[in-house]
Amino acid sequence: MGTMPSPDIHAAPRCHTEPVEALIQECAPLIKYIAQRLASRLPASVCLEDLISAGVIGLLDALHKYDPQHANVFSTYAAFRIRGAMLDDLRELDWVPRSVRDKEQALTKAYEELERRHGRPAADAEVAAWLALDLDTFHAWLTQVRGVSLRSLDTPVMPYSRGGDITLRDILSVDDALSPPQMVEARHLTRLIAAAIEALPAQEKIVIALYYNEELTMQEISKVLKLTASRVSQVHTKAIFHLRAALQSLKQDAYARVG
């Protein structure tokens, strides 16, 4: 995995007085839980232990940066930093074959173009026809590209009206060191994303809600919906492509207004 700077584990954390080693022990289940959820969307070649190691670094970072006066409780803040460290580490590792990355880019372009034209989430048959694929091959592509859409939390999503960009990190943690005007814009974007989720096909909306809100695993969701875990993964991947297309449209509109 990528090399990440290691905080001084012997320095006193800002939010706790007990030894850092004890806190790591206490938070170990959270790190493992996040790593397992992330690994379920990645190829088997990605090592779970590497994700856990990156998560420990994220936890240490959280311990030293957390402000006790912060609106978020520590567990919420720590989970955010742990997952962010895992994603950043994955971003540095070129674990995706070129052929799979090409398919992901083709799918991204198809979803963005079709949804820009029609103003709604594209249907499977429409995307498959755009790519000149039969439906079986289209579904196989969805399975192959799962997890490829992981993006850095620092990826610009929207230009800030007073200069600079609002990132995914800002949206996911709108009260984390943002100025009041930036907070307002990030929260506005969050509402727009919520509207995009609401516009998803019913099955995709359910999968997104169960996975991200109820924190069920793909296997657990498959039992709820009476689908195979592979099918649930495909539905989840389609939902992500729909949301990314909606974000791209919002981003282009915002840059046009600012520019």
Disulfide bonds with the S-S distance in Angstrom:
none
